[in-house]
Amino acid sequence: MWRRLRSALGRLRGWAAAGPGRAPAMERAVVRCVPSEPKLSLRFVLPDGSARHMQRDQAEPLGRALARIATNAAKGRDKAAKKSKKARAEGGPAGDAAAAPAVRLFSRDGEAVAEEVPNAAAWQDGAVLQIGEARYRVERNPPALTELRLPRSLLAGFPVCPKVSAEFAAPQHCLFRWFRERRPAAGEEEEEEAAAGGGGGPAWVEAAAGGRVFTPSNALVGLRLKLRCTPADGARRCGPPREVESSGPVEAGPGACTFDSRHLYTGKVCGEGSVRAVSYNTLADSYAQTEFSRTVLYPYCAPYALELDYRQSLLKKELAGYSADLICLQEVDKSVFTDSLAPALDAFGLEGLFRIKEKQHEGLATFYRRDKFCLLSRHDIAFSEALLLDPLHQELRDKLAKYPLVQEKVLQRSSVLQVSVLQSTTDPSRRVCVANTHLYWHPKGGNIRLIQVAVALSHIKHVACDLYPSTPVIFCGDFNSTPSSGAYSFINSGGIAEDHEDWVSNGEEERCNMPLSHPFKLLSACGEPAYTNYVGGFHGCLDYIFIDRNALEVEQVIPLPSHEEITAHQALPSVSHPSDHIALVCDLKWK
């Protein structure tokens, strides 16, 4: 009797707390129902406190699912009654304790859902499940986090961006709250332990709220971080929050980095009529972490400085500090783009586009400043596929057919071209065609690169001259070509002779003499630096930002790091530089 009385009093308190005319807050019944999957899942907590997680066929009639819920509820009540000595004193587990409660599902309008309705259609968001006297609000596919992870490397002064994977939610709509560890001072133990929930652990003090990207200050060195993320879908629906603590404390940064002095020139975004462009091979993790890279290519680099999380910390700070309007990156791992670069640069006002290489895990990324440009269209291609199938390249295809060995090699390459047409947000008459590529790497592949350049320029011409007439071109990338190469000469001069030495770059057997030309007047905006790639066994200029000299001119070139800075740790990458390449940065203005 006393047990029933306490239950009734509890219900009365619930009604009183809810206020006049309002029902008490209901428990949640979470339904996950994805059309591509045969079953839906249902999670709720029975009145006896036991959690239930059921899997039911989506096509199954609702009545069967409700009958199963009733059976589970009866078992739960029976089990609870058997455990209660007081319940046995009041009559044991017989009677009501073992009886299955009535279970029904009501629509949002309060109508009972017919038992023959399939589960997939019956369990709608906002419906009410009633089990005996208990009522549950149905939440169908609520926002949920499937992964929340902080990088292992946390450096003071360097942006931290967590990996966030969510279902029925968008990371950009999630709420992020950052906390820093606070160790109690002498005499504060009790107060701090109470704030931390007891147990003698450190308390957490809120450091920032609202942003996915957080830059710890020097004051946080030696302290761990905690992140609380609440998933949301942009439609005012939120899911349960999730927390993650860093595996280690914030560490001091590496000291002076190669890009620090460059940031003195790029503290502010360019003014109206100017565009700051960046081109950078960021060194894909899939190449940096091989045994060959660690022991042969970069043996001089400290192992921790080759780790992805460490290099990403440096890279995000470097790119953010350039305040660029356009960024063209090469060797970007797909997961790095999704989980790190895109959200981090989004926080600094940049929108990202990604194109993966054929049969690879890395590719190209182009970012543009949202308040300066909007995306009109994308025209990415794979060189091999375009050469093989696109009518644009019929003439080149016919010429190449005479050289089957070279043709086969060209078609085996995974290189791609990323082409984006952007329009000024303040002056719609201004458009720009931004192309980004990473050409074949082999030192003897000059002939292959010439053909790739021919395909690229023919495709760019189609976009910038045919689809969007009179649109200026900015062509960025790692061309794997020095200023003395045929590829550089071809781009810079507008043509390449059939007797150029690069046509025989891999020996007489792969000679493929053919004259080529293109209609653009292109200029290397950053000139011909002594090197843009500096590793133990090689240094040379391989990267360029080519611009349409008829429409654009160079306002300033951001100086490259000094030779002393580059070689401070022998070569690149290093503890103060995230890649084996150096970013090219320049300010352009419309003529």
C-alpha positions in Angstrom: 0.0 0.0 0.0 2.8 2.4 1.0 4.5 1.7 -2.3 1.4 2.5 -4.3 0.9 5.7 -2.3 4.4 6.9 -2.9 3.9 6.2 -6.7 0.7 8.3 -6.7 2.4 11.1 -4.8 5.2 11.1 -7.3 2.8 11.4 -10.1 1.1 14.3 -8.4 4.4 16.1 -7.9 5.1 15.7 -11.6 1.8 17.2 -12.5 2.3 20.1 -10.1 5.8 20.8 -11.4 4.5 20.8 -14.9 2.1 23.6 -14.1 -1.6 24.1 -14.7 -3.0 22.4 -17.9 0.4 20.8 -18.8 1.4 17.1 -18.6 4.5 16.1 -16.8 7.7 15.7 -18.8 7.7 12.3 -20.5 10.5 9.8 -20.8 12.2 9.3 -24.2 11.7 6.4 -26.6 14.4 6.7 -29.2 13.8 5.1 -32.6 16.5 4.7 -35.2 14.9 3.9 -38.6 17.0 4.1 -41.8 15.3 3.2 -45.1 18.3 1.3 -46.4 18.3 -1.1 -43.4 15.8 -3.9 -42.8 15.4 -3.3 -39.1 14.7 -0.4 -36.8 15.9 -0.1 -33.3 13.9 1.1 -30.3 15.4 2.2 -26.9 13.6 3.2 -23.8 13.7 2.6 -20.0 10.9 0.7 -18.3 9.2 2.0 -15.2 11.2 -0.5 -13.1 14.4 1.2 -14.3 15.6 -1.5 -16.7 16.8 -0.3 -20.1 15.4 -2.0 -23.2 17.0 -2.0 -26.7 14.9 -3.8 -29.3 15.4 -4.6 -33.0 12.3 -5.1 -35.1 11.7 -5.6 -38.8 10.6 -2.4 -40.4 7.9 -4.2 -42.3 6.5 -6.0 -39.3 3.0 -4.9 -38.1 3.1 -2.5 -35.1 1.0 -4.9 -33.0 3.7 -7.5 -32.8 6.2 -4.9 -31.6 3.8 -3.7 -29.0 3.1 -7.2 -27.8 6.8 -7.8 -27.4 7.1 -4.6 -25.4 4.3 -5.7 -23.1 6.0 -9.1 -22.5 9.3 -7.3 -21.6 7.5 -4.9 -19.3 5.7 -7.8 -17.5 9.0 -9.7 -17.1 10.6 -6.5 -15.7 7.9 -6.0 -13.2 8.0 -9.6 -12.1 11.7 -9.5 -11.6 11.5 -6.3 -9.6 8.8 -7.8 -7.4 10.8 -10.9 -6.7 13.7 -8.8 -5.5 11.6 -6.7 -3.2 11.1 -8.1 0.3 8.5 -5.5 1.0 6.6 -6.5 -2.2 6.6 -10.1 -1.0 5.2 -9.0 2.3 2.4 -7.2 0.6 1.3 -10.2 -1.4 4.3 -11.5 -3.4 4.9 -11.3 -7.1 1.6 -12.7 -8.1 -1.4 -10.8 -9.5 -0.7 -7.4 -11.0 3.1 -7.7 -10.7 3.1 -10.5 -13.3 0.4 -9.2 -15.5 1.4 -7.7 -18.9 0.6 -3.9 -19.0 -1.5 -2.4 -21.8 0.9 -1.1 -24.5 -0.3 1.4 -27.1 1.1 3.9 -29.6 -0.5 7.2 -30.2 0.2 9.6 -33.1 1.1 13.2 -32.5 -2.6 14.1 -32.9 -3.5 11.7 -30.0 -5.1 9.0 -32.2 -4.2 5.4 -31.5 -2.0 4.0 -34.3 -3.6 0.9 -35.9 -1.7 -2.4 -35.0 -1.5 -3.4 -38.7 0.5 -0.4 -39.7 4.2 -1.3 -40.4 6.8 -0.3 -37.8 8.6 2.0 -40.2 5.4 4.1 -40.7 4.1 3.8 -37.1 7.0 5.1 -35.1 7.0 8.7 -36.1 8.7 11.6 -34.3 6.5 13.1 -31.6 4.3 10.0 -31.2 3.6 8.8 -27.7 4.2 5.2 -26.5 2.2 4.2 -23.4 3.2 1.3 -21.3 0.7 0.9 -18.5 0.6 4.3 -16.9 4.0 5.3 -18.2 4.2 7.5 -21.3 7.2 8.0 -23.6 7.7 10.7 -26.3 9.0 9.0 -29.5 12.1 10.6 -30.9 12.7 9.2 -34.4 16.3 9.5 -35.7 17.4 12.2 -33.1 20.8 13.8 -33.6 23.5 11.5 -32.2 27.3 11.5 -32.0 29.0 8.4 -33.3 32.6 9.6 -32.7 34.2 12.4 -30.8 37.9 12.5 -30.6 40.6 15.1 -29.7 44.0 15.0 -31.4 46.9 13.6 -29.4 49.0 16.7 -30.1 47.7 19.8 -28.3 50.0 22.8 -28.7 49.6 26.2 -27.0 48.9 28.8 -29.7 47.8 26.2 -32.3 44.2 25.6 -33.3 42.7 22.4 -32.0 39.9 20.8 -34.0 38.2 17.6 -32.8 37.1 14.7 -35.1 33.3 14.7 -35.0 31.2 12.0 -36.6 27.4 12.2 -36.2 24.2 10.6 -37.3 21.1 12.6 -38.2 23.2 15.7 -37.2 25.5 18.2 -38.9 28.8 19.1 -37.1 28.4 22.7 -38.1 25.2 22.9 -36.1 26.5 21.1 -33.0 27.2 23.0 -29.8 30.8 22.8 -28.5 31.9 23.7 -25.0 35.6 23.6 -24.1 36.9 23.0 -20.5 40.3 23.2 -19.1 41.6 21.2 -16.2 42.0 23.1 -12.9 44.0 21.5 -10.1 43.1 22.7 -6.7 45.5 24.8 -4.7 46.3 24.1 -1.1 43.2 24.3 1.0 40.8 24.1 -1.9 40.6 20.3 -2.2 37.1 19.8 -0.8 35.6 22.6 -2.9 37.3 21.5 -6.0 36.4 17.8 -5.5 32.8 18.7 -5.0 32.8 20.7 -8.3 34.4 17.8 -10.1 31.9 15.3 -8.7 34.1 13.9 -6.0 36.6 11.2 -6.4 39.7 13.4 -6.0 39.9 14.2 -9.7 40.6 17.7 -11.0 37.8 20.1 -11.6 37.0 21.5 -15.0 36.6 25.2 -15.7 34.8 26.3 -18.9 37.3 27.9 -21.3 35.1 28.6 -24.4 31.7 27.8 -25.9 30.1 27.6 -29.3 33.0 26.9 -31.6 34.5 23.6 -32.9 37.9 25.1 -33.1 39.7 26.1 -29.9 43.2 27.6 -29.6 44.7 27.0 -26.1 46.7 29.8 -24.6 50.2 29.5 -23.0 48.4 29.6 -19.7 47.0 26.1 -20.4 50.4 24.4 -20.8 50.4 21.4 -18.6 46.6 21.1 -18.3 44.3 18.7 -20.0 41.3 19.8 -22.1 37.8 18.4 -22.1 35.2 18.9 -24.8 31.4 18.6 -24.4 29.6 18.3 -27.7 25.8 18.4 -28.1 24.7 17.1 -31.5 22.1 19.1 -33.5 20.6 18.9 -36.9 19.9 22.6 -37.7 16.1 22.0 -37.3 16.2 22.9 -33.6 16.6 19.2 -32.6 19.4 18.3 -30.2 20.6 14.9 -29.1 22.3 13.8 -25.9 25.7 15.5 -25.3 28.9 13.6 -25.2 32.2 14.4 -23.6 35.8 13.6 -24.3 39.0 14.4 -22.4 42.4 14.9 -24.0 44.8 12.0 -23.6 47.6 14.4 -22.5 48.1 18.0 -21.4 48.6 21.0 -23.6 52.2 21.3 -24.5 54.4 24.3 -25.3 54.7 25.0 -29.0 57.9 24.3 -31.0 59.1 27.9 -30.7 59.7 29.9 -33.9 58.1 28.3 -36.9 59.1 28.9 -40.5 55.9 30.7 -41.2 55.9 33.1 -38.3 57.7 35.9 -40.1 55.5 35.4 -43.2 52.4 36.0 -41.1 53.7 39.6 -40.4 52.7 40.3 -44.0 49.3 38.6 -43.9 47.8 39.8 -40.6 44.7 41.1 -42.4 42.5 39.9 -45.3 43.2 41.7 -48.6 41.0 44.7 -49.4 38.4 45.0 -52.1 39.8 44.4 -55.6 42.7 42.2 -54.3 43.0 38.4 -53.9 45.5 36.6 -51.7 46.3 33.2 -53.2 48.1 30.2 -51.6 49.4 27.0 -53.2 50.8 24.3 -51.0 51.7 20.6 -51.1 50.9 19.6 -47.5 52.5 16.1 -47.6 49.9 13.4 -47.3 50.0 11.3 -44.1 50.0 8.2 -46.3 53.4 9.2 -47.6 54.9 10.7 -44.4 54.2 7.5 -42.3 55.9 4.9 -44.5 59.1 3.2 -43.3 60.8 4.5 -46.4 59.8 8.1 -45.5 61.0 7.7 -41.9 64.4 6.0 -42.7 65.3 7.2 -46.2 63.4 10.4 -47.2 63.2 12.2 -43.9 65.6 10.5 -41.5 66.5 13.9 -40.0 63.0 14.6 -38.9 62.0 13.8 -35.3 59.5 10.9 -35.4 56.9 12.9 -33.4 57.1 15.7 -35.9 56.1 13.3 -38.7 52.9 12.3 -36.8 49.7 13.5 -38.4 48.3 15.3 -35.4 51.5 17.3 -34.8 51.8 18.3 -38.5 48.1 19.2 -38.6 48.5 21.6 -35.7 51.3 23.4 -37.5 49.5 23.4 -40.8 46.2 24.8 -39.5 48.0 27.7 -37.7 50.1 28.4 -40.8 47.1 28.4 -43.2 44.9 30.4 -40.9 47.6 33.0 -40.5 47.8 33.7 -44.2 44.3 35.3 -44.2 44.0 34.0 -47.7 41.1 34.3 -50.1 42.1 31.3 -52.2 44.0 28.2 -51.0 44.9 25.4 -53.3 46.3 22.4 -51.5 47.8 19.2 -52.9 48.4 15.8 -51.1 45.4 16.2 -48.8 44.3 13.0 -47.1 40.5 12.6 -47.5 40.1 12.1 -43.7 42.3 15.1 -43.0 40.1 17.3 -45.2 36.8 16.1 -43.6 37.9 15.9 -40.0 40.5 18.6 -39.7 41.2 21.1 -42.5 37.6 21.8 -43.7 36.1 22.5 -40.2 39.2 24.4 -39.0 39.3 26.7 -42.1 35.6 27.0 -41.9 36.0 28.7 -38.6 38.3 31.3 -40.3 35.7 32.0 -43.1 36.8 29.6 -45.8 34.7 27.1 -47.7 36.4 23.9 -48.9 36.1 21.7 -52.0 37.8 18.3 -52.3 38.7 16.1 -55.2 40.3 12.7 -54.5 42.8 11.1 -56.8 41.8 8.0 -58.7 42.5 4.8 -56.6 44.2 6.8 -53.8 43.4 8.1 -50.4 44.6 11.7 -51.0 43.8 14.4 -53.5 43.3 18.1 -54.0 41.6 20.8 -51.9 40.5 24.3 -52.9 39.3 26.8 -50.3 37.7 30.2 -51.0 36.7 33.0 -48.7 32.9 33.0 -48.3 32.5 36.8 -48.0 34.5 37.4 -51.1 33.4 34.6 -53.5 30.6 32.3 -54.2 30.9 29.0 -56.1 29.3 29.0 -59.6 30.3 25.6 -60.7 32.9 22.8 -60.5 34.6 21.0 -63.4 37.0 18.5 -62.0 38.5 15.8 -64.1 40.9 12.8 -63.9 43.5 13.2 -66.7 43.4 9.6 -67.8 39.6 9.5 -68.1 39.4 12.9 -69.8 42.1 12.0 -72.3 40.4 8.7 -73.1 36.8 9.8 -73.4 36.4 13.6 -73.7 35.9 14.9 -77.3 37.9 18.0 -76.3 41.1 16.0 -76.4 40.5 14.1 -79.7 43.4 15.7 -81.5 45.8 15.0 -78.6 44.4 11.5 -78.4 45.2 10.9 -82.1 48.7 12.2 -81.7 49.4 10.1 -78.6 48.0 6.9 -80.3 51.3 6.8 -82.3 53.2 6.2 -79.1 51.5 3.3 -77.4 54.1 2.9 -74.6 53.7 6.5 -73.5 49.9 6.4 -74.0 49.7 3.4 -71.6 51.8 5.2 -69.0 49.7 8.4 -69.2 46.5 6.4 -68.8 47.9 4.6 -65.7 48.5 7.8 -63.8 46.0 8.8 -61.1 46.6 12.6 -61.4 43.5 14.8 -61.3 42.6 18.5 -62.0 40.4 20.5 -59.8 38.6 23.4 -61.5 36.2 25.8 -59.7 34.5 28.9 -61.2 34.1 31.5 -58.5 32.2 34.8 -58.6 32.8 37.9 -56.6 30.1 38.5 -53.9 30.5 42.3 -54.3 30.9 42.6 -58.0 29.1 39.8 -60.0 30.9 40.9 -63.2 34.1 39.5 -61.7 34.7 35.8 -62.1 37.8 33.7 -61.8 38.5 30.1 -62.9 40.7 28.5 -60.2 42.5 25.4 -61.3 44.5 23.1 -58.9 46.6 20.1 -59.8 49.5 17.8 -58.8 51.3 16.4 -61.8 53.2 13.1 -62.2 56.2 13.0 -59.8 58.8 10.8 -61.5 62.1 12.6 -62.4 62.1 11.0 -65.8 58.4 11.7 -66.4 58.8 15.0 -68.3 57.0 13.7 -71.3 54.1 12.5 -69.2 53.8 15.9 -67.5 53.7 17.7 -70.9 50.7 15.6 -71.9 49.0 16.2 -68.5 49.6 19.9 -68.9 48.1 19.8 -72.4 45.0 18.1 -71.1 44.7 20.5 -68.2 45.0 23.7 -70.3 42.6 22.3 -72.9 40.0 21.6 -70.2 40.7 25.0 -68.5 40.2 26.7 -71.9 36.8 25.0 -72.3 35.7 26.3 -68.9 37.2 29.8 -68.9 36.7 30.6 -72.6 33.7 28.5 -73.8 31.5 28.0 -70.7 32.4 31.3 -69.0 33.8 33.6 -71.7 36.6 35.9 -70.8 37.1 34.5 -67.3 40.6 35.0 -65.8 42.5 32.0 -64.8 44.6 31.2 -61.7 46.4 27.9 -62.1 48.0 26.5 -59.0 49.7 23.3 -58.0 52.7 21.1 -57.5 53.8 20.7 -61.1 56.9 18.6 -60.2 58.7 20.6 -62.8 61.6 23.0 -62.4 61.8 26.3 -64.4 64.1 24.6 -66.9 61.5 21.9 -67.7 59.4 21.5 -70.7 56.1 21.7 -68.7 57.1 25.1 -67.2 58.2 26.4 -70.6 54.9 25.2 -72.2 52.7 26.9 -69.6 54.8 30.1 -69.5 55.3 30.6 -73.2 52.1 29.2 -74.7 53.7 26.4 -76.7 56.2 23.5 -76.8 58.2 22.4 -79.8 58.2 18.8 -81.1 61.9 18.5 -80.6 62.0 19.7 -77.0 64.3 17.4 -74.9 61.5 16.5 -72.5 59.8 14.5 -75.2 62.7 12.0 -74.7 62.9 12.3 -70.9 62.7 8.6 -70.3 64.9 7.5 -73.2 64.4 6.8 -76.9 62.0 4.0 -76.3 59.4 6.4 -75.0 60.1 9.3 -77.3 56.9 11.1 -78.4 57.5 14.2 -80.4 54.5 16.5 -80.9 54.1 20.3 -81.0 51.5 21.7 -78.5 50.1 25.1 -77.8 47.5 26.9 -75.7 45.8 30.3 -75.9 46.6 31.7 -72.5 49.1 34.4 -71.4 50.2 32.9 -68.1 52.8 34.3 -65.6 54.3 32.7 -62.6 53.1 35.1 -59.9 55.8 34.2 -57.4 58.5 34.0 -60.0 61.1 31.2 -59.9 62.2 30.7 -56.3 65.4 28.8 -55.7 63.3 26.0 -54.2 59.8 25.2 -53.0 60.7 21.7 -52.0 63.6 21.0 -49.7 64.4 17.5 -48.6 67.7 15.7 -47.7 68.4 14.5 -51.2 66.9 17.3 -53.3 65.8 20.9 -53.4 64.2 22.8 -56.3 61.3 24.9 -57.5 58.4 22.6 -58.2 55.3 24.7 -57.2 53.7 27.6 -59.0 50.8 30.0 -59.0 50.2 30.9 -62.7 47.9 33.8 -63.4 46.3 35.3 -66.4 48.5 38.3 -67.1 45.8 40.0 -69.2 43.5 40.3 -66.3 45.6 40.0 -63.1 48.8 41.5 -61.8 50.9 40.8 -58.8 50.6 43.2 -55.9 53.1 41.5 -53.6 54.7 38.1 -53.1 55.0 37.1 -49.5 58.7 36.3 -48.9 59.6 32.6 -48.5 61.3 31.6 -45.3 65.0 32.3 -45.2 67.5 29.5 -46.0 68.6 29.6 -42.4 65.0 28.9 -41.2 64.6 26.1 -43.7 67.8 24.4 -42.8 67.6 25.0 -39.0 66.7 21.3 -38.6 68.6 20.2 -41.7 65.7 19.9 -44.1 61.9 19.6 -44.4 59.6 18.6 -42.8 60.8 19.5 -39.3 59.5 20.3 -35.9 58.8 23.8 -37.1 57.5 23.1 -40.6 54.7 20.6 -41.4 55.6 19.6 -45.0 58.5 18.9 -47.3 57.2 21.8 -49.5 56.9 25.5 -48.9 53.7 27.4 -49.4 53.6 30.0 -52.1 51.6 33.1 -51.1 50.9 36.2 -53.2 48.5 39.1 -53.4 46.9 39.7 -56.8 44.7 42.5 -58.0 42.4 42.9 -61.0 43.7 45.1 -63.8 
